[in-house]
Amino acid sequence: MADEASKTGLNALAQAAKQAPGRGVPPVHLWNPRHCGEIDIVIRRDGVWMHEGSPIGRKELVRLFSTVLRKDPDGYHLVTPVEKMKIRVEDLPFRAVALGREGDDLIFTTDVGDEVRAGPDDAIVVETDPVTGEPAPRIHVRRDLWARIARPVFYELVELAEEVDGRLIVRSGGQAFSLGAVA
């Protein structure tokens, strides 16, 4: 059973998030509320948002919370004008689950409904695990928030890539992004 502070924090966050116009995000980077605490919300590695050990089943609620998410030097927080509640993120807060094209641009859709056009402001970065060689692709979404590129989407990127100087390269927004060395 949730304690009262947790219920109050969750309700306040939901109310503030509802005020986000349309599908946009509120200016959380401008908010510096005094009240800080923690709330038992975890964004799992697979992208499932959990509250007190149970999945948050309402996609609309997850979307609302995603609009008030901010990364600070001490971790991830859900932020409103009056509250700042720390949460835990196991990997990255979002998943890029679909890929589209618009002209020469690559458009990613996240699991919370954000659309991101890869380019100079929203880079594709692929790090490789030095032990396993496994790629860990991600795309910048906004401010210091990133989406892990899902494996099927990464395979689509590889199919679109061209080999340049021993590396697989995709282009979008006038930029070239390396997916890694050709095996």
N, C-alpha and C positions, 0 to 999 in steps of 0.2 A: 504494500500500500504506500502511495506517495505521501511524503510529509507535506505540510502546508506551504513551506517555503518553495518546494519544488513545484507544487501546483500553481502558486502565485507567479513564479518565474515563467513557467510554461505558458500560462494564460496571458501574461503581459507581453511575452515575445510574440505570441500568435496575434494579439491585437495590434501591436506595432507593425508587424509584417503585413497585415491586411491593408494597411494604409499605403503600401507601395502601389503607385499608379500602374495599371496595366500589368505587363510582365516585367517591367523595369525593376531596378533595385534602388532602395533608398540610400541616401548619402551616409552610410555607416562610418565612412572614413572621417566624417566631420563630427561625429558624436563622441563625447567623452564623459559618459555618466559617472557619477560618484559611486553608486552602489555596484559592488562587484561580488561575485560569488561563483559557485559551480553548480551545474545542473547535470544530472545523470543522463546525458545524451552522448552516444558514441556513433560516429560514422565508421562503419566497418570497412575493411579492405575491399569487400565486394560491393560497396556503395549503399548498403542497407543502413538506414538511420534507425537507431535503437534508443528507446527511452525506458529507463529502469529495467533493462534486460529484455524488453519486448520490442518487436519491430513496430515502427510508426507506419501503420497501414494506409493512411490517407495520403495519397500523392500530393494533394493540394496543400496539406499541412507541411510536408517536406519541402515543397516549392517555396512556401512562405518563409520557412526557417532559412532556406538557402539564400534568400534575399537579404537577410540580416546577419549573414556570416562574415566574419572578419578574421584575418590572421594578424596577430600582434607578436612582438618578440617572445612573449611567454606562452604562445600557443593560439589555438582557435577559440573564438568567442561568438556567441550570439549577442548582438548589440542593438539596443533601442535607445531613444533619447534619455531614458531614465535607468536602464539596467544594462549590465555587461555580465554575461554568464559564460564561464569557461566550459567548453566541451572537449571531448577527446576524439581525435581523428587518427585512425590506424595507418592510413597511407596518405592519400590525397582526398580532398572532400568531394570531388565529383568524378564521374566516369564519362568519357566521350564514347557514346554508344552508337552513333550514326555519322556517316560521312556523305556529303553531297558536294556538287560542283556548281559554281556559278561563273561562267566564262572560264578564266584560268585560275579562279580562286577555289580553295578548299574550305568548305563550311562544315564545322563539326556541331553536332547536337549533343548536349549532355543529358545525363539521366534526370536532371531537375528542370530541363526545358530551355536552358540557355543555348543560344546559337553563337558560335565563335568563328570568325573568318580569320584563318591563319594569315599572318603578315607581320609587318615590323612591330606592331604592338602586342600581338598574340602569337608568340613563337611556338613551334613544335620542337621539343627537345627529346632526344633519345639517349639515355644513359645505359651502359651495359654493365651487368654484374661481372666483376673481374674473375670470379670463381666459376660461375656457371655459363657465362657468355650470354645469358638471357637479357634481351632488351627490355628496358622499362620506359616506354614512350609516354609523353605527357604533352598537353597543350595549355598555354596560359589562358585563363578565362577572364579574370578581372583582378585589379590590384595585385595582391600576393596569393591569389587563389588559382589552383591548377586542377586540371582533369586528367586522370589516368586514361590513356587511350586503350579501349578494350581490344583484346586480341583480334577479333574479326575485323575491326576497323583498321588496326595496324596492318593486317594482311592486305586490305584494300589499298592502303598507302603504298605498300611494297609493290603491288601490281601496277600502280601508277608511276612508280619511280623510274628514273633513268640512271644508268651507270655513268659516273663522272669521276675520273681519276681513282678508280677502285672503291668508290663509295656510292651508295644508293641515295639519290637526291630527288626530292619533290619540290615543286615551286608553287607559291601562292602569295598573293599580295605583293608581287614584285620581289619576293625573297626566295632564296634557296635554303632548304632545310635538309640536313643529312640524317638519314635513317640508320646509318651504320656502314661498316665496311662490307664489301661483297665477299661472301664466303668462298 
